[in-house]
Amino acid sequence: MEKPKQELDSVELERLKANLKLSYKERFEMLTRLYKIQQTMDRASIVHKPFINNK
């Protein structure tokens, strides 16, 4: 098993700093988008048909 990361990578740190600069409206729109995706994924169902080989 891998050790849990104690420090953030520089890329992750830059991403966090960029996200903190977003306005409340931009944060709300992003959260709304993620919520809609989550709702879609919760309602999704996987339909599987067995593969039949007719050789």
PDB file of N, CA, C and O in Angstrom:
ATOM      1  N   MET A   1       0.832  -1.188   0.000  1.00  0.00           N
ATOM      2  CA  MET A   1       0.000   0.000   0.000  1.00  0.00           C
ATOM      3  C   MET A   1       0.875   1.250   0.000  1.00  0.00           C
ATOM      4  O   MET A   1       1.972   1.267   0.558  1.00  0.00           O
ATOM      5  N   GLU A   2       0.361   2.279  -0.634  1.00  0.00           N
ATOM      6  CA  GLU A   2       1.106   3.523  -0.689  1.00  0.00           C
ATOM      7  C   GLU A   2       0.851   4.351   0.563  1.00  0.00           C
ATOM      8  O   GLU A   2      -0.201   4.250   1.193  1.00  0.00           O
ATOM      9  N   LYS A   3       1.829   5.163   0.903  1.00  0.00           N
ATOM     10  CA  LYS A   3       1.656   6.073   2.029  1.00  0.00           C
ATOM     11  C   LYS A   3       0.737   7.214   1.592  1.00  0.00           C
ATOM     12  O   LYS A   3       0.798   7.643   0.440  1.00  0.00           O
ATOM     13  N   PRO A   4      -0.103   7.706   2.481  1.00  0.00           N
ATOM     14  CA  PRO A   4      -0.931   8.859   2.123  1.00  0.00           C
ATOM     15  C   PRO A   4      -0.050  10.084   1.894  1.00  0.00           C
ATOM     16  O   PRO A   4       0.954  10.281   2.578  1.00  0.00           O
ATOM     17  N   LYS A   5      -0.444  10.902   0.917  1.00  0.00           N
ATOM     18  CA  LYS A   5       0.346  12.089   0.606  1.00  0.00           C
ATOM     19  C   LYS A   5       0.211  13.108   1.731  1.00  0.00           C
ATOM     20  O   LYS A   5      -0.897  13.463   2.133  1.00  0.00           O
ATOM     21  N   GLN A   6       1.323  13.562   2.221  1.00  0.00           N
ATOM     22  CA  GLN A   6       1.317  14.563   3.283  1.00  0.00           C
ATOM     23  C   GLN A   6       1.357  15.972   2.708  1.00  0.00           C
ATOM     24  O   GLN A   6       0.799  16.901   3.293  1.00  0.00           O
ATOM     25  N   GLU A   7       2.008  16.131   1.575  1.00  0.00           N
ATOM     26  CA  GLU A   7       2.154  17.452   0.984  1.00  0.00           C
ATOM     27  C   GLU A   7       1.471  17.476  -0.378  1.00  0.00           C
ATOM     28  O   GLU A   7       1.393  16.464  -1.074  1.00  0.00           O
ATOM     29  N   LEU A   8       0.983  18.644  -0.734  1.00  0.00           N
ATOM     30  CA  LEU A   8       0.352  18.808  -2.035  1.00  0.00           C
ATOM     31  C   LEU A   8       1.422  19.018  -3.096  1.00  0.00           C
ATOM     32  O   LEU A   8       2.445  19.657  -2.849  1.00  0.00           O
ATOM     33  N   ASP A   9       1.173  18.477  -4.272  1.00  0.00           N
ATOM     34  CA  ASP A   9       2.067  18.739  -5.387  1.00  0.00           C
ATOM     35  C   ASP A   9       1.935  20.199  -5.780  1.00  0.00           C
ATOM     36  O   ASP A   9       0.946  20.851  -5.446  1.00  0.00           O
ATOM     37  N   SER A  10       2.925  20.709  -6.486  1.00  0.00           N
ATOM     38  CA  SER A  10       2.874  22.109  -6.893  1.00  0.00           C
ATOM     39  C   SER A  10       1.704  22.363  -7.842  1.00  0.00           C
ATOM     40  O   SER A  10       1.114  23.443  -7.819  1.00  0.00           O
ATOM     41  N   VAL A  11       1.364  21.383  -8.674  1.00  0.00           N
ATOM     42  CA  VAL A  11       0.234  21.522  -9.599  1.00  0.00           C
ATOM     43  C   VAL A  11      -1.070  21.617  -8.811  1.00  0.00           C
ATOM     44  O   VAL A  11      -1.918  22.455  -9.115  1.00  0.00           O
ATOM     45  N   GLU A  12      -1.231  20.773  -7.815  1.00  0.00           N
ATOM     46  CA  GLU A  12      -2.439  20.802  -6.990  1.00  0.00           C
ATOM     47  C   GLU A  12      -2.550  22.114  -6.228  1.00  0.00           C
ATOM     48  O   GLU A  12      -3.644  22.661  -6.089  1.00  0.00           O
ATOM     49  N   LEU A  13      -1.436  22.617  -5.741  1.00  0.00           N
ATOM     50  CA  LEU A  13      -1.425  23.879  -5.013  1.00  0.00           C
ATOM     51  C   LEU A  13      -1.827  25.030  -5.923  1.00  0.00           C
ATOM     52  O   LEU A  13      -2.608  25.892  -5.521  1.00  0.00           O
ATOM     53  N   GLU A  14      -1.304  25.055  -7.136  1.00  0.00           N
ATOM     54  CA  GLU A  14      -1.660  26.096  -8.092  1.00  0.00           C
ATOM     55  C   GLU A  14      -3.137  26.026  -8.453  1.00  0.00           C
ATOM     56  O   GLU A  14      -3.793  27.057  -8.605  1.00  0.00           O
ATOM     57  N   ARG A  15      -3.659  24.816  -8.591  1.00  0.00           N
ATOM     58  CA  ARG A  15      -5.079  24.637  -8.911  1.00  0.00           C
ATOM     59  C   ARG A  15      -5.961  25.158  -7.775  1.00  0.00           C
ATOM     60  O   ARG A  15      -6.977  25.808  -8.023  1.00  0.00           O
ATOM     61  N   LEU A  16      -5.574  24.873  -6.532  1.00  0.00           N
ATOM     62  CA  LEU A  16      -6.327  25.381  -5.384  1.00  0.00           C
ATOM     63  C   LEU A  16      -6.305  26.906  -5.334  1.00  0.00           C
ATOM     64  O   LEU A  16      -7.329  27.534  -5.063  1.00  0.00           O
ATOM     65  N   LYS A  17      -5.148  27.498  -5.592  1.00  0.00           N
ATOM     66  CA  LYS A  17      -5.039  28.955  -5.582  1.00  0.00           C
ATOM     67  C   LYS A  17      -5.906  29.571  -6.675  1.00  0.00           C
ATOM     68  O   LYS A  17      -6.547  30.599  -6.457  1.00  0.00           O
ATOM     69  N   ALA A  18      -5.927  28.945  -7.847  1.00  0.00           N
ATOM     70  CA  ALA A  18      -6.744  29.459  -8.948  1.00  0.00           C
ATOM     71  C   ALA A  18      -8.231  29.369  -8.604  1.00  0.00           C
ATOM     72  O   ALA A  18      -9.001  30.277  -8.920  1.00  0.00           O
ATOM     73  N   ASN A  19      -8.631  28.276  -7.959  1.00  0.00           N
ATOM     74  CA  ASN A  19     -10.038  28.111  -7.600  1.00  0.00           C
ATOM     75  C   ASN A  19     -10.471  29.099  -6.513  1.00  0.00           C
ATOM     76  O   ASN A  19     -11.635  29.495  -6.466  1.00  0.00           O
ATOM     77  N   LEU A  20      -9.558  29.490  -5.659  1.00  0.00           N
ATOM     78  CA  LEU A  20      -9.910  30.461  -4.622  1.00  0.00           C
ATOM     79  C   LEU A  20     -10.159  31.851  -5.209  1.00  0.00           C
ATOM     80  O   LEU A  20     -10.825  32.678  -4.585  1.00  0.00           O
ATOM     81  N   LYS A  21      -9.635  32.106  -6.388  1.00  0.00           N
ATOM     82  CA  LYS A  21      -9.819  33.402  -7.036  1.00  0.00           C
ATOM     83  C   LYS A  21     -11.155  33.501  -7.766  1.00  0.00           C
ATOM     84  O   LYS A  21     -11.517  34.577  -8.242  1.00  0.00           O
ATOM     85  N   LEU A  22     -11.889  32.403  -7.861  1.00  0.00           N
ATOM     86  CA  LEU A  22     -13.176  32.423  -8.549  1.00  0.00           C
ATOM     87  C   LEU A  22     -14.198  33.215  -7.750  1.00  0.00           C
ATOM     88  O   LEU A  22     -14.147  33.255  -6.521  1.00  0.00           O
ATOM     89  N   SER A  23     -15.114  33.833  -8.452  1.00  0.00           N
ATOM     90  CA  SER A  23     -16.178  34.563  -7.760  1.00  0.00           C
ATOM     91  C   SER A  23     -17.200  33.574  -7.217  1.00  0.00           C
ATOM     92  O   SER A  23     -17.186  32.392  -7.560  1.00  0.00           O
ATOM     93  N   TYR A  24     -18.081  34.074  -6.369  1.00  0.00           N
ATOM     94  CA  TYR A  24     -19.124  33.218  -5.806  1.00  0.00           C
ATOM     95  C   TYR A  24     -20.043  32.683  -6.902  1.00  0.00           C
ATOM     96  O   TYR A  24     -20.509  31.547  -6.822  1.00  0.00           O
ATOM     97  N   LYS A  25     -20.305  33.498  -7.924  1.00  0.00           N
ATOM     98  CA  LYS A  25     -21.162  33.062  -9.031  1.00  0.00           C
ATOM     99  C   LYS A  25     -20.501  31.915  -9.792  1.00  0.00           C
ATOM    100  O   LYS A  25     -21.161  30.932 -10.128  1.00  0.00           O
ATOM    101  N   GLU A  26     -19.210  32.035 -10.062  1.00  0.00           N
ATOM    102  CA  GLU A  26     -18.491  30.972 -10.772  1.00  0.00           C
ATOM    103  C   GLU A  26     -18.458  29.693  -9.944  1.00  0.00           C
ATOM    104  O   GLU A  26     -18.610  28.600 -10.488  1.00  0.00           O
ATOM    105  N   ARG A  27     -18.261  29.819  -8.643  1.00  0.00           N
ATOM    106  CA  ARG A  27     -18.270  28.642  -7.768  1.00  0.00           C
ATOM    107  C   ARG A  27     -19.645  27.982  -7.763  1.00  0.00           C
ATOM    108  O   ARG A  27     -19.753  26.756  -7.810  1.00  0.00           O
ATOM    109  N   PHE A  28     -20.702  28.804  -7.704  1.00  0.00           N
ATOM    110  CA  PHE A  28     -22.059  28.281  -7.705  1.00  0.00           C
ATOM    111  C   PHE A  28     -22.358  27.550  -9.007  1.00  0.00           C
ATOM    112  O   PHE A  28     -22.937  26.464  -8.994  1.00  0.00           O
ATOM    113  N   GLU A  29     -21.963  28.147 -10.137  1.00  0.00           N
ATOM    114  CA  GLU A  29     -22.207  27.509 -11.429  1.00  0.00           C
ATOM    115  C   GLU A  29     -21.455  26.186 -11.541  1.00  0.00           C
ATOM    116  O   GLU A  29     -21.992  25.217 -12.078  1.00  0.00           O
ATOM    117  N   MET A  30     -20.228  26.134 -11.045  1.00  0.00           N
ATOM    118  CA  MET A  30     -19.446  24.895 -11.093  1.00  0.00           C
ATOM    119  C   MET A  30     -20.087  23.835 -10.205  1.00  0.00           C
ATOM    120  O   MET A  30     -20.193  22.675 -10.603  1.00  0.00           O
ATOM    121  N   LEU A  31     -20.514  24.222  -9.009  1.00  0.00           N
ATOM    122  CA  LEU A  31     -21.161  23.288  -8.094  1.00  0.00           C
ATOM    123  C   LEU A  31     -22.465  22.767  -8.685  1.00  0.00           C
ATOM    124  O   LEU A  31     -22.771  21.580  -8.569  1.00  0.00           O
ATOM    125  N   THR A  32     -23.231  23.650  -9.317  1.00  0.00           N
ATOM    126  CA  THR A  32     -24.484  23.247  -9.944  1.00  0.00           C
ATOM    127  C   THR A  32     -24.227  22.237 -11.061  1.00  0.00           C
ATOM    128  O   THR A  32     -24.949  21.248 -11.189  1.00  0.00           O
ATOM    129  N   ARG A  33     -23.211  22.486 -11.854  1.00  0.00           N
ATOM    130  CA  ARG A  33     -22.858  21.568 -12.942  1.00  0.00           C
ATOM    131  C   ARG A  33     -22.492  20.194 -12.385  1.00  0.00           C
ATOM    132  O   ARG A  33     -22.946  19.173 -12.900  1.00  0.00           O
ATOM    133  N   LEU A  34     -21.667  20.168 -11.330  1.00  0.00           N
ATOM    134  CA  LEU A  34     -21.271  18.900 -10.722  1.00  0.00           C
ATOM    135  C   LEU A  34     -22.463  18.176 -10.110  1.00  0.00           C
ATOM    136  O   LEU A  34     -22.556  16.951 -10.190  1.00  0.00           O
ATOM    137  N   TYR A  35     -23.378  18.931  -9.498  1.00  0.00           N
ATOM    138  CA  TYR A  35     -24.567  18.335  -8.904  1.00  0.00           C
ATOM    139  C   TYR A  35     -25.445  17.696  -9.969  1.00  0.00           C
ATOM    140  O   TYR A  35     -25.973  16.602  -9.764  1.00  0.00           O
ATOM    141  N   LYS A  36     -25.607  18.370 -11.109  1.00  0.00           N
ATOM    142  CA  LYS A  36     -26.413  17.814 -12.197  1.00  0.00           C
ATOM    143  C   LYS A  36     -25.789  16.533 -12.742  1.00  0.00           C
ATOM    144  O   LYS A  36     -26.495  15.576 -13.061  1.00  0.00           O
ATOM    145  N   ILE A  37     -24.466  16.521 -12.847  1.00  0.00           N
ATOM    146  CA  ILE A  37     -23.777  15.312 -13.313  1.00  0.00           C
ATOM    147  C   ILE A  37     -23.993  14.179 -12.316  1.00  0.00           C
ATOM    148  O   ILE A  37     -24.241  13.041 -12.715  1.00  0.00           O
ATOM    149  N   GLN A  38     -23.902  14.484 -11.020  1.00  0.00           N
ATOM    150  CA  GLN A  38     -24.112  13.466  -9.994  1.00  0.00           C
ATOM    151  C   GLN A  38     -25.528  12.902 -10.075  1.00  0.00           C
ATOM    152  O   GLN A  38     -25.716  11.690  -9.974  1.00  0.00           O
ATOM    153  N   GLN A  39     -26.519  13.764 -10.255  1.00  0.00           N
ATOM    154  CA  GLN A  39     -27.898  13.315 -10.354  1.00  0.00           C
ATOM    155  C   GLN A  39     -28.094  12.420 -11.573  1.00  0.00           C
ATOM    156  O   GLN A  39     -28.799  11.414 -11.499  1.00  0.00           O
ATOM    157  N   THR A  40     -27.474  12.784 -12.690  1.00  0.00           N
ATOM    158  CA  THR A  40     -27.564  11.970 -13.897  1.00  0.00           C
ATOM    159  C   THR A  40     -26.941  10.600 -13.678  1.00  0.00           C
ATOM    160  O   THR A  40     -27.500   9.586 -14.094  1.00  0.00           O
ATOM    161  N   MET A  41     -25.775  10.570 -13.021  1.00  0.00           N
ATOM    162  CA  MET A  41     -25.101   9.301 -12.771  1.00  0.00           C
ATOM    163  C   MET A  41     -25.882   8.435 -11.794  1.00  0.00           C
ATOM    164  O   MET A  41     -25.880   7.211 -11.921  1.00  0.00           O
ATOM    165  N   ASP A  42     -26.550   9.049 -10.821  1.00  0.00           N
ATOM    166  CA  ASP A  42     -27.360   8.281  -9.869  1.00  0.00           C
ATOM    167  C   ASP A  42     -28.550   7.632 -10.553  1.00  0.00           C
ATOM    168  O   ASP A  42     -28.956   6.533 -10.177  1.00  0.00           O
ATOM    169  N   ARG A  43     -29.118   8.304 -11.561  1.00  0.00           N
ATOM    170  CA  ARG A  43     -30.289   7.766 -12.259  1.00  0.00           C
ATOM    171  C   ARG A  43     -29.914   6.801 -13.379  1.00  0.00           C
ATOM    172  O   ARG A  43     -30.776   6.089 -13.894  1.00  0.00           O
ATOM    173  N   ALA A  44     -28.654   6.770 -13.755  1.00  0.00           N
ATOM    174  CA  ALA A  44     -28.220   5.924 -14.866  1.00  0.00           C
ATOM    175  C   ALA A  44     -28.253   4.449 -14.471  1.00  0.00           C
ATOM    176  O   ALA A  44     -27.995   4.092 -13.321  1.00  0.00           O
ATOM    177  N   SER A  45     -28.571   3.614 -15.434  1.00  0.00           N
ATOM    178  CA  SER A  45     -28.526   2.174 -15.190  1.00  0.00           C
ATOM    179  C   SER A  45     -27.744   1.521 -16.322  1.00  0.00           C
ATOM    180  O   SER A  45     -27.827   1.937 -17.478  1.00  0.00           O
ATOM    181  N   ILE A  46     -27.001   0.511 -15.973  1.00  0.00           N
ATOM    182  CA  ILE A  46     -26.192  -0.208 -16.953  1.00  0.00           C
ATOM    183  C   ILE A  46     -26.997  -1.402 -17.438  1.00  0.00           C
ATOM    184  O   ILE A  46     -27.437  -2.239 -16.650  1.00  0.00           O
ATOM    185  N   VAL A  47     -27.180  -1.461 -18.750  1.00  0.00           N
ATOM    186  CA  VAL A  47     -27.925  -2.557 -19.354  1.00  0.00           C
ATOM    187  C   VAL A  47     -26.914  -3.439 -20.079  1.00  0.00           C
ATOM    188  O   VAL A  47     -26.156  -2.969 -20.929  1.00  0.00           O
ATOM    189  N   HIS A  48     -26.915  -4.706 -19.736  1.00  0.00           N
ATOM    190  CA  HIS A  48     -25.949  -5.628 -20.329  1.00  0.00           C
ATOM    191  C   HIS A  48     -26.699  -6.774 -20.989  1.00  0.00           C
ATOM    192  O   HIS A  48     -27.547  -7.424 -20.377  1.00  0.00           O
ATOM    193  N   LYS A  49     -26.367  -7.001 -22.240  1.00  0.00           N
ATOM    194  CA  LYS A  49     -26.915  -8.154 -22.936  1.00  0.00           C
ATOM    195  C   LYS A  49     -25.779  -9.156 -23.112  1.00  0.00           C
ATOM    196  O   LYS A  49     -24.688  -8.774 -23.535  1.00  0.00           O
ATOM    197  N   PRO A  50     -26.008 -10.410 -22.801  1.00  0.00           N
ATOM    198  CA  PRO A  50     -24.926 -11.380 -22.937  1.00  0.00           C
ATOM    199  C   PRO A  50     -24.517 -11.559 -24.399  1.00  0.00           C
ATOM    200  O   PRO A  50     -25.355 -11.557 -25.300  1.00  0.00           O
ATOM    201  N   PHE A  51     -23.220 -11.712 -24.609  1.00  0.00           N
ATOM    202  CA  PHE A  51     -22.682 -11.929 -25.942  1.00  0.00           C
ATOM    203  C   PHE A  51     -22.882 -13.392 -26.335  1.00  0.00           C
ATOM    204  O   PHE A  51     -22.468 -14.300 -25.615  1.00  0.00           O
ATOM    205  N   ILE A  52     -23.518 -13.609 -27.481  1.00  0.00           N
ATOM    206  CA  ILE A  52     -23.752 -14.969 -27.969  1.00  0.00           C
ATOM    207  C   ILE A  52     -22.936 -15.156 -29.251  1.00  0.00           C
ATOM    208  O   ILE A  52     -23.117 -14.431 -30.229  1.00  0.00           O
ATOM    209  N   ASN A  53     -22.055 -16.120 -29.225  1.00  0.00           N
ATOM    210  CA  ASN A  53     -21.204 -16.407 -30.372  1.00  0.00           C
ATOM    211  C   ASN A  53     -21.850 -17.546 -31.165  1.00  0.00           C
ATOM    212  O   ASN A  53     -21.967 -18.660 -30.654  1.00  0.00           O
ATOM    213  N   ASN A  54     -22.266 -17.287 -32.388  1.00  0.00           N
ATOM    214  CA  ASN A  54     -22.935 -18.294 -33.213  1.00  0.00           C
ATOM    215  C   ASN A  54     -21.977 -18.920 -34.229  1.00  0.00           C
ATOM    216  O   ASN A  54     -22.224 -18.850 -35.433  1.00  0.00           O
ATOM    217  N   LYS A  55     -20.918 -19.513 -33.769  1.00  0.00           N
ATOM    218  CA  LYS A  55     -19.970 -20.170 -34.663  1.00  0.00           C
ATOM    219  C   LYS A  55     -20.211 -21.646 -34.715  1.00  0.00           C
ATOM    220  O   LYS A  55     -19.503 -22.363 -35.422  1.00  0.00           O
TER     221      LYS A  55
END
